[in-house]
């Protein structure tokens, strides 16, 4: 056996690396990285009133776990370079309506100037804003409030304990069977997710980061039952 053959046989295999493209997260090596092996989202997400949308392919979902499971719309080679993306509002091009002046925060910044507060999102800088109360309907002769009609309770859904279901708790998204479900089966974020300026995080565990891929890697902070009917 020649010296070159012995060197090549003794050389260790290259360590696999994790692709940093959004929507991929696959492991690869430089020797096994053909063109088209990576499926990713080339541009960042957009958020508005509970709706999540990929700006590159316009795929959207209200559920955060299903949104993260939307496959990438572009192909290429894996890379270890982190993309620079920015989460934007779905109605960022629309002219915001004029609002009545609101009370200033402790830092002296009016919440009217904050785009997150104007759109009804939770804002870590200014806190949640109280919603304006609707006027109570009254009749012409009596000032007592008119009682609302009682709303019937929704019927309970019958579930097959052996049927595979997908948990919709934020940060979980696992497939489970009801027979295997218990009070510590699910690891999730009770939420809500907080997006303000370039900060992304979870209110439940008070963890905030700058990059979107770092936000995706924040570990769940709560254990409980899987829930396929979570909103």
CORJOHU-V281511 format. One line per field, one symbol per residue. phi: phi as a letter, one per 30 degrees, with the letter a starting at -180 (. if undefined). psi: psi as a letter, one per 40 degrees, with the letter a starting at -180 (. if undefined). A space follows every 50 residues. Layout:
# CORJOHU-V281511
phi=???
psi=???
This chain:
# CORJOHU-V281511
phi=.dddddddddddddddccdcddjciccabddbbddjdccbcdbddbbahi ccbdddbidbadddddddddddcbblcdbcdddcbbdbddcdddddddcd ecdddddicddddcddddciddcddcidcddddddddbddcbdddddddd cdddddddbddcddbcdcddjcidcbcddcdadbdccacdiddcbbhccb abddchcbbccdddddcddecbcaddbdcdc
psi=hidddddddehiiihiihheihecfiiiideggiheehhihdiiiihhfe hhhhddeehiidhdddddehiieiiaiiiehhihihhiidfdeihiihii iiiiideehhedehddddeeihhddeihihihhiihhiideheiihhihh hihiihhhhheehhihheiheceihiiddeiaeedhhiheaiihhhbehh ahddefhhididddddehiieiiaiiheei.
